[in-house]
Amino acid sequence: MAEKKSRAAARKIKDKWKAKVWYNLLAPEMFNRQVLGETPTDTPDKLVGRVTEVTVQDLTGDFSKMHIKLQFRVNQVQGQDALTQFVGHDMTSDYIRRLTRRKRTRTDLTVDVVTKDGWNVRVKPMAITDRRIQTSKQRVIRTIMAKLVADVAAKQSIGEFVKGVISGDLAKTIAQGCKPIHPVSRVEVRKSEVWAIGEIPPPAEVPPAATEAPPPPPAPEEPAPPQPQEPEPAPEELTPEELPPDDI
């Protein structure tokens, strides 16, 4: 009896999977709507709210960014495509551990910033010095980091800010700002979280296809046939009486 129930349950599970359809997960506009992967579901409503995680290497092919993980949440379904939004990023724990060595000081910070288009993002940068420093210097470094991150975010949109975090431009700005206090050997934005979504950029406009076929190119003009040339008249023969005396 138990064997019959297990077979019936297995049959139901199999039929349930047959009813599911695979949908393509697309990245937001800031990543050119690249395909992140596929996910199955029986109804499109269940896709909204799902979170997927990919590395920067998967999106750009840059092997040096394989330690950066990006999180995207599905917010809309259009046909067979599930559109996503950026909700944060993180770094692998083994990469963070490699940066932290003995006789060095790691200064962490958590700051909430607002971008130019109204996105509220919590950013967690960290600065690592080549030797141990005093607590007073750590406080000054935290203050400088908080001000620099807030100023950069206020001047950029969410797409520009995220690209600056991934590329390392924001980390370079923080390192330059902290240099007068104490030289910083490494700066990383180890984590970010989107707390409030602001203005969403419109999708890129695609030029409409031409409805009328373009006119065919003009046919090349055929050269005119050559006109027959009239033969030149033969010179008239002179009679002996008409020749001059020297020619006789």
C-alpha positions in Angstrom: 0.0 0.0 0.0 2.8 2.3 0.9 4.5 1.5 -2.5 1.4 2.6 -4.4 1.2 5.9 -2.5 4.9 6.6 -3.3 4.3 5.9 -6.9 1.3 8.2 -7.0 3.2 11.0 -5.2 6.1 10.6 -7.7 3.6 10.8 -10.6 2.1 14.0 -9.2 5.6 15.6 -8.8 6.5 14.6 -12.4 3.3 16.1 -13.7 3.8 19.3 -11.7 7.2 19.8 -13.3 5.7 19.2 -16.8 3.4 22.1 -16.2 6.2 24.6 -15.5 7.7 26.9 -18.1 11.2 28.3 -18.2 11.6 32.1 -18.2 14.7 34.2 -19.1 16.1 36.4 -16.3 17.2 39.7 -17.8 19.6 42.2 -16.1 18.4 45.9 -15.7 19.3 48.7 -18.1 22.6 49.5 -16.3 23.9 46.1 -17.4 22.4 46.3 -21.0 19.7 43.7 -20.2 22.0 40.7 -20.4 20.6 37.3 -19.8 21.4 36.2 -16.3 20.0 32.7 -16.5 16.7 30.8 -16.6 14.1 29.9 -13.9 11.0 27.7 -14.1 7.5 28.4 -12.8 4.0 27.3 -13.4 2.5 30.9 -13.1 4.3 34.2 -13.9 3.1 35.8 -10.7 5.4 33.5 -8.7 8.4 34.9 -10.4 8.0 38.4 -8.9 10.2 38.7 -5.8 12.7 36.0 -6.7 16.4 36.9 -6.2 19.2 35.7 -8.4 22.9 36.1 -7.8 25.7 36.2 -10.5 29.3 37.3 -10.5 30.7 40.2 -12.4 32.8 37.7 -14.4 29.6 36.1 -15.7 28.3 39.5 -17.0 31.5 41.0 -18.3 33.9 38.1 -18.7 36.5 39.9 -16.5 38.3 37.2 -14.5 39.7 39.7 -12.0 36.1 40.5 -10.8 35.1 36.9 -10.1 35.0 37.7 -6.3 32.2 40.3 -6.7 28.6 38.9 -6.5 25.6 40.9 -7.7 22.0 40.4 -6.6 19.0 41.0 -8.7 15.3 40.8 -7.8 12.5 40.1 -10.4 10.0 42.9 -10.5 8.2 42.4 -13.8 7.4 39.7 -16.3 7.0 40.4 -20.0 6.2 37.4 -22.1 9.0 34.9 -21.6 11.3 37.5 -20.0 11.6 38.3 -16.3 12.9 41.8 -15.8 15.1 42.4 -12.7 16.3 45.2 -10.5 19.7 45.6 -8.8 19.3 45.1 -5.0 22.9 44.9 -3.8 26.3 43.3 -4.2 28.7 41.4 -1.9 32.2 40.0 -2.0 33.3 36.5 -1.2 34.5 35.8 2.3 37.7 34.2 1.2 38.7 37.4 -0.8 38.1 39.5 2.3 40.2 37.2 4.5 43.1 37.4 2.0 43.1 41.2 2.4 43.2 41.1 6.2 46.7 40.3 7.4 48.6 40.5 10.7 50.0 43.8 11.9 47.5 45.7 9.7 44.4 47.8 10.7 41.1 47.3 9.0 38.7 50.2 9.3 35.0 49.4 8.4 32.2 51.8 7.8 28.4 51.6 7.2 26.8 54.6 5.6 23.4 55.3 4.0 23.6 57.5 0.9 21.0 58.8 -1.7 21.9 58.9 -5.4 20.9 61.7 -7.8 17.8 59.8 -9.0 16.6 59.1 -5.4 17.9 55.5 -4.7 18.6 54.9 -1.0 21.7 52.6 -0.8 23.5 51.3 2.3 27.2 51.1 1.5 29.9 49.3 3.5 33.4 50.3 2.5 36.6 49.2 4.3 40.1 50.6 4.4 43.2 48.5 5.2 46.5 50.2 6.2 49.9 48.6 5.8 50.5 48.8 9.6 48.6 49.3 12.8 47.3 52.8 13.4 45.7 54.6 16.4 42.0 54.6 17.1 41.9 58.4 16.6 43.1 58.0 13.0 40.5 55.4 12.4 37.8 57.8 13.4 39.1 60.4 11.0 39.3 57.9 8.2 35.7 56.9 8.8 34.6 60.5 8.7 36.4 61.0 5.4 35.0 57.8 3.9 31.4 58.7 4.8 31.7 62.2 3.3 33.3 61.0 0.1 30.8 58.2 -0.5 27.9 60.6 0.1 29.3 63.3 -2.2 29.9 60.8 -5.0 26.4 59.2 -4.7 24.7 62.6 -4.7 26.3 63.5 -8.1 25.6 60.1 -9.9 22.6 58.0 -10.9 22.2 54.5 -9.5 23.7 53.0 -12.7 26.8 55.2 -12.6 27.2 54.6 -8.8 27.1 50.8 -9.1 29.5 50.8 -12.0 31.9 53.0 -10.0 31.7 50.5 -7.1 32.3 47.5 -9.3 35.1 49.1 -11.4 37.0 50.4 -8.3 36.7 54.1 -9.1 34.9 54.8 -5.7 37.7 52.9 -3.9 40.3 55.0 -5.6 38.5 58.2 -4.6 38.4 57.0 -0.9 42.1 56.1 -0.9 43.1 59.5 -2.3 41.0 61.2 0.4 42.4 59.2 3.2 46.1 59.6 2.1 46.8 62.8 4.1 45.8 61.1 7.3 47.6 57.8 6.7 48.5 55.9 3.5 45.9 53.3 2.8 47.2 50.1 1.1 43.8 48.8 0.0 40.2 50.1 -0.1 37.2 47.9 -1.1 33.5 48.4 -1.1 32.7 45.0 0.3 28.9 45.3 0.4 25.9 47.4 -0.7 22.2 47.1 -0.2 19.3 48.9 -1.9 16.9 50.1 0.8 14.6 52.3 -1.3 14.1 52.3 -5.1 14.1 55.7 -6.7 13.6 56.7 -10.3 13.9 53.8 -12.7 15.5 54.7 -16.1 13.3 54.1 -19.1 14.2 51.3 -21.4 16.4 52.1 -24.4 14.3 53.1 -27.4 14.5 50.9 -30.4 14.1 52.6 -33.8 10.9 51.4 -35.5 11.3 49.1 -38.5 10.7 50.7 -41.9 7.2 49.7 -43.2 7.9 50.5 -46.9 10.6 48.8 -48.8 13.4 51.2 -49.9 13.3 52.1 -53.6 15.6 49.9 -55.7 18.8 51.6 -56.8 18.7 53.2 -60.3 19.9 50.9 -63.0 23.2 51.9 -64.5 22.9 53.8 -67.8 24.0 51.7 -70.8 26.5 53.5 -73.0 25.2 54.8 -76.3 26.1 52.7 -79.3 28.9 54.3 -81.3 27.8 56.3 -84.3 29.1 54.9 -87.6 31.6 57.3 -89.1 31.3 58.3 -92.7 34.3 57.2 -94.8 36.5 60.0 -95.9 36.3 60.8 -99.6 39.1 59.4 -101.7 41.4 62.0 -103.2 40.5 62.9 -106.8 42.9 61.5 -109.4 44.4 64.2 -111.6 44.7 63.7 -115.3 48.1 64.2 -116.9 46.9 67.5 -118.3 46.1 68.7 -114.7 49.5 67.6 -113.2 52.1 70.3 -112.7 55.1 70.2 -115.1 57.5 68.8 -112.4 55.3 65.7 -111.8 55.1 64.6 -115.4 
